[in-house]
Amino acid sequence: MSGTKVYIGNLYLRASKKELESLFSRYGEVKRVELIEGSGFGFVEMSTSEEAEKARKALDGAEFLERVIRVR
C-alpha cells in the first residue's frame, strides 16, 4: 500500500463514496475512494503522503455516521 492510501474500517455499511470524500477532503485532495461493498471497510487515496498522514491522525477513532472509524 502506498503512503498516499489509507484504510478505513468499521464503516457504516451504507456509507457512500461521496460522504467519505467529503470527510477526507478536509485534510487535502482526495484522488480516489474505494468501498468494499457490504464489508464495512474501504480505502481513500490522498494526493500526498503528508495529507494521508494528516487525515489518519485526525480521523482514527473519530465518529462518522454514528460509528467510530479506524483509519490506518
C-alpha positions, -999 to 999 in steps of 0.1 A, spaced: 0 0 0 14 34 -10 19 62 15 -10 81 0 -36 54 5 -53 48 39 -76 20 51 -109 29 68 -125 3 89 -157 0 110 -177 20 84 -215 21 84 -225 -3 56 -245 24 38 -217 49 38 -212 64 3 -181 74 -16 -193 110 -16 -196 110 22 -161 97 26 -147 120 0 -163 150 18 -149 138 52 -113 133 39 -113 164 17 -109 185 48 -73 172 50 -63 175 14 -71 164 -22 -88 131 -24 -77 112 -55 -98 81 -52 -123 64 -28 -129 27 -29 -156 10 -8 -157 -28 -4 -194 -33 -7 -211 -50 23 -179 -53 43 -177 -21 63 -143 -10 51 -126 8 22 -97 29 11 -91 66 4 -62 77 -17 -49 112 -10 -27 133 -33 3 133 -10 16 111 19 16 142 41 -22 147 35 -28 110 41 -9 111 74 -28 143 85 -61 126 77 -51 94 95 -41 113 127 -73 134 127 -98 107 118 -86 75 135 -111 69 164 -134 97 151 -172 93 149 -185 91 113 -222 83 106 -226 71 143 -197 47 141 -162 50 155 -140 45 125 -104 31 123 -80 48 99 -47 31 92 
